[in-house]
Amino acid sequence: MRKRLAINFSGALFLVVLSIPSFAGSVQRTIFNADVVASACHVVIDGNGTGQGQLTFDTFRKSSGVSVQPREFTVRLYENGATVQGCSAFQAGQIATLDFGNPGQLDAAGVITRGAGDGIRVDVRAVDAQADYRERITQANHTVNYPVNFATKGQFRFRAQPVMPADVKAGEYTGALSFVVTYQ
């Protein structure tokens, strides 16, 4: 009988062999395979190329009607103490998921912002080909799944672009988008 067992520790793959004597005098062998992985990884958001979790968009000029250029940001995962990105913890599962949005951060049009008339939304999309969902992140569609072999590399790329309503007002606007990384 073969069973798969995942244990969360740092290390390498190992094999455990147990011999369990039965009452009839014969030996039954049970083999357990286990992937030993990091129990947790830390996250760095690289926005504006600065390693900070912040994006700053260009000024929108209503008179020109030209869209604000999108910005890309990257979610990077590192094992504790590592300087090279990657996260072996995903090997304990089959799918890695980024689940976006705390209450009040998303609606049907995207990421909610405050200021400049409160109507601006930010269109955030996954850009990696391995992402199972690459449309706009909204309240109804807020999870993006990745295969484990891609997720262990520890890099997820996204594009964000403000969507301006016709009645936008002069001023600054801000918004936030939280996410949780899980594997199963």
Kinemage of the C-alpha trace (Angstrom):
@kinemage 1
@onewidth
@group {chain A} dominant
@subgroup {mainchain}
@vectorlist {calphas} color= white
{ca met a 1} P 0.000 0.000 0.000
{ca arg a 2} L 1.492 3.398 -0.979
{ca lys a 3} L 0.396 6.591 0.716
{ca arg a 4} L 1.474 10.148 0.076
{ca leu a 5} L 2.142 12.340 3.102
{ca ala a 6} L 3.127 16.001 3.141
{ca ile a 7} L 5.050 17.386 6.082
{ca asn a 8} L 5.897 21.073 6.445
{ca phe a 9} L 9.596 21.493 7.315
{ca ser a 10} L 12.662 22.704 5.452
{ca gly a 11} L 14.675 19.980 3.811
{ca ala a 12} L 14.788 17.566 0.930
{ca leu a 13} L 12.752 14.595 -0.236
{ca phe a 14} L 13.092 11.495 1.916
{ca leu a 15} L 11.595 8.029 2.116
{ca val a 16} L 10.298 6.415 5.302
{ca val a 17} L 10.003 2.624 5.425
{ca leu a 18} L 8.179 1.026 8.323
{ca ser a 19} L 8.139 -2.697 9.060
{ca ile a 20} L 5.141 -3.750 11.070
{ca pro a 21} L 5.043 -7.380 12.242
{ca ser a 22} L 1.633 -9.015 12.115
{ca phe a 23} L 0.282 -11.680 14.447
{ca ala a 24} L 0.610 -14.370 11.782
{ca gly a 25} L 4.394 -14.055 11.778
{ca ser a 26} L 4.668 -12.421 8.367
{ca val a 27} L 5.984 -8.929 7.800
{ca gln a 28} L 3.865 -6.264 6.164
{ca arg a 29} L 5.721 -3.314 4.692
{ca thr a 30} L 4.089 0.062 4.458
{ca ile a 31} L 5.958 2.669 2.453
{ca phe a 32} L 5.289 6.357 2.994
{ca asn a 33} L 6.631 8.955 0.565
{ca ala a 34} L 6.887 12.471 1.890
{ca asp a 35} L 7.765 15.823 0.401
{ca val a 36} L 9.498 17.918 3.017
{ca val a 37} L 8.980 21.578 2.216
{ca ala a 38} L 9.296 25.020 3.765
{ca ser a 39} L 6.371 25.655 6.092
{ca ala a 40} L 6.016 29.277 5.044
{ca cys a 41} L 7.371 31.837 2.634
{ca his a 42} L 7.411 35.596 2.830
{ca val a 43} L 5.987 37.851 0.140
{ca val a 44} L 7.463 40.941 -1.499
{ca ile a 45} L 5.370 43.080 -3.836
{ca asp a 46} L 7.481 44.743 -6.507
{ca gly a 47} L 5.588 47.780 -7.764
{ca asn a 48} L 7.123 50.637 -9.748
{ca gly a 49} L 10.342 48.575 -9.874
{ca thr a 50} L 11.189 49.577 -6.304
{ca gly a 51} L 10.333 46.443 -4.345
{ca gln a 52} L 7.569 48.348 -2.566
{ca gly a 53} L 3.942 47.263 -2.639
{ca gln a 54} L 2.799 50.481 -4.235
{ca leu a 55} L 1.942 51.624 -7.771
{ca thr a 56} L 1.844 55.231 -8.902
{ca phe a 57} L 0.018 56.017 -12.139
{ca asp a 58} L 0.619 58.943 -14.488
{ca thr a 59} L -1.679 61.971 -14.389
{ca phe a 60} L -4.931 61.595 -16.320
{ca arg a 61} L -5.872 64.612 -18.419
{ca lys a 62} L -9.613 64.586 -18.927
{ca ser a 63} L -9.382 67.058 -21.833
{ca ser a 64} L -7.199 64.689 -23.890
{ca gly a 65} L -9.213 61.553 -23.080
{ca val a 66} L -6.052 59.437 -23.389
{ca ser a 67} L -6.051 56.413 -21.076
{ca val a 68} L -3.545 56.197 -18.261
{ca gln a 69} L -0.829 53.690 -19.135
{ca pro a 70} L -0.952 50.400 -17.229
{ca arg a 71} L 1.698 49.457 -14.684
{ca glu a 72} L 2.957 45.997 -13.933
{ca phe a 73} L 3.666 44.611 -10.509
{ca thr a 74} L 5.120 41.316 -9.388
{ca val a 75} L 4.331 39.191 -6.367
{ca arg a 76} L 7.572 37.480 -5.308
{ca leu a 77} L 7.822 34.723 -2.714
{ca tyr a 78} L 10.953 33.773 -0.808
{ca glu a 79} L 11.649 31.078 1.727
{ca asn a 80} L 12.641 32.506 5.089
{ca gly a 81} L 16.273 33.606 5.002
{ca ala a 82} L 16.615 33.110 1.225
{ca thr a 83} L 17.708 35.767 -1.253
{ca val a 84} L 16.734 33.760 -4.333
{ca gln a 85} L 13.006 33.727 -5.017
{ca gly a 86} L 11.063 30.481 -4.822
{ca cys a 87} L 8.772 28.720 -2.402
{ca ser a 88} L 8.941 24.956 -1.895
{ca ala a 89} L 5.817 25.021 0.308
{ca phe a 90} L 3.687 24.781 -2.842
{ca gln a 91} L 5.054 21.274 -3.474
{ca ala a 92} L 2.790 20.043 -0.670
{ca gly a 93} L -0.255 20.832 -2.812
{ca gln a 94} L -1.443 20.569 -6.379
{ca ile a 95} L -2.684 24.111 -6.984
{ca ala a 96} L -1.461 27.488 -5.729
{ca thr a 97} L -4.136 30.179 -5.395
{ca leu a 98} L -3.978 33.937 -5.011
{ca asp a 99} L -7.296 35.090 -3.543
{ca phe a 100} L -7.774 38.860 -3.861
{ca gly a 101} L -9.786 41.418 -1.936
{ca asn a 102} L -10.753 42.222 1.596
{ca pro a 103} L -14.301 43.492 2.172
{ca gly a 104} L -14.786 46.866 0.455
{ca gln a 105} L -11.794 46.549 -1.887
{ca leu a 106} L -13.537 45.066 -4.953
{ca asp a 107} L -16.805 45.521 -6.790
{ca ala a 108} L -18.137 44.439 -10.202
{ca ala a 109} L -15.837 46.937 -11.998
{ca gly a 110} L -12.541 46.098 -10.229
{ca val a 111} L -10.516 47.623 -7.407
{ca ile a 112} L -12.407 50.428 -5.655
{ca thr a 113} L -10.603 53.748 -5.194
{ca arg a 114} L -11.373 56.798 -3.078
{ca gly a 115} L -10.923 60.406 -4.153
{ca ala a 116} L -11.331 62.196 -7.507
{ca gly a 117} L -15.057 61.568 -7.446
{ca asp a 118} L -14.845 58.009 -6.059
{ca gly a 119} L -15.687 56.490 -9.464
{ca ile a 120} L -12.246 55.352 -10.609
{ca arg a 121} L -11.654 51.607 -10.652
{ca val a 122} L -8.392 49.792 -11.228
{ca asp a 123} L -8.417 46.890 -13.663
{ca val a 124} L -5.992 44.255 -12.298
{ca arg a 125} L -5.208 41.141 -14.374
{ca ala a 126} L -2.768 38.248 -14.171
{ca val a 127} L -0.356 38.264 -17.110
{ca asp a 128} L 1.383 34.908 -16.680
{ca ala a 129} L 0.268 32.327 -19.260
{ca gln a 130} L 0.042 29.736 -16.453
{ca ala a 131} L -2.694 31.669 -14.631
{ca asp a 132} L -6.112 30.052 -14.990
{ca tyr a 133} L -7.876 33.444 -14.947
{ca arg a 134} L -6.470 36.459 -16.806
{ca glu a 135} L -9.507 38.723 -16.933
{ca arg a 136} L -10.279 41.636 -14.599
{ca ile a 137} L -10.174 40.813 -10.877
{ca thr a 138} L -13.624 41.670 -9.477
{ca gln a 139} L -15.764 40.876 -6.473
{ca ala a 140} L -17.265 37.913 -8.366
{ca asn a 141} L -13.978 36.708 -9.919
{ca his a 142} L -11.195 37.181 -7.400
{ca thr a 143} L -9.111 33.990 -7.454
{ca val a 144} L -6.240 33.069 -9.744
{ca asn a 145} L -4.883 29.512 -9.695
{ca tyr a 146} L -1.458 28.356 -10.823
{ca pro a 147} L 0.063 24.895 -11.297
{ca val a 148} L 2.495 23.938 -8.538
{ca asn a 149} L 5.516 23.591 -10.833
{ca phe a 150} L 5.085 27.258 -11.831
{ca ala a 151} L 4.214 28.516 -8.324
{ca thr a 152} L 7.354 27.046 -6.723
{ca lys a 153} L 9.400 29.545 -8.769
{ca gly a 154} L 7.855 32.254 -6.566
{ca gln a 155} L 6.908 34.885 -9.140
{ca phe a 156} L 3.421 36.025 -10.214
{ca arg a 157} L 3.021 38.987 -12.582
{ca phe a 158} L 0.031 41.349 -12.834
{ca arg a 159} L -0.976 44.429 -14.810
{ca ala a 160} L -3.002 47.266 -13.280
{ca gln a 161} L -4.708 50.070 -15.192
{ca pro a 162} L -7.043 52.798 -13.926
{ca val a 163} L -10.453 52.986 -15.597
{ca met a 164} L -11.728 56.563 -15.587
{ca pro a 165} L -15.455 57.327 -15.617
{ca ala a 166} L -16.776 60.147 -17.796
{ca asp a 167} L -17.635 62.231 -14.697
{ca val a 168} L -14.224 61.921 -13.009
{ca lys a 169} L -13.296 64.960 -10.921
{ca ala a 170} L -9.905 66.609 -10.451
{ca gly a 171} L -7.873 65.304 -7.550
{ca glu a 172} L -5.934 62.353 -6.302
{ca tyr a 173} L -7.241 58.848 -5.773
{ca thr a 174} L -6.039 55.868 -3.775
{ca gly a 175} L -7.007 52.239 -3.496
{ca ala a 176} L -5.723 49.025 -1.979
{ca leu a 177} L -5.911 45.353 -2.886
{ca ser a 178} L -5.039 42.598 -0.424
{ca phe a 179} L -4.552 38.941 -1.239
{ca val a 180} L -3.996 35.602 0.431
{ca val a 181} L -1.721 32.926 -1.043
{ca thr a 182} L -2.830 29.352 -0.424
{ca tyr a 183} L -1.980 25.899 -1.725
{ca gln a 184} L -4.047 22.748 -1.654
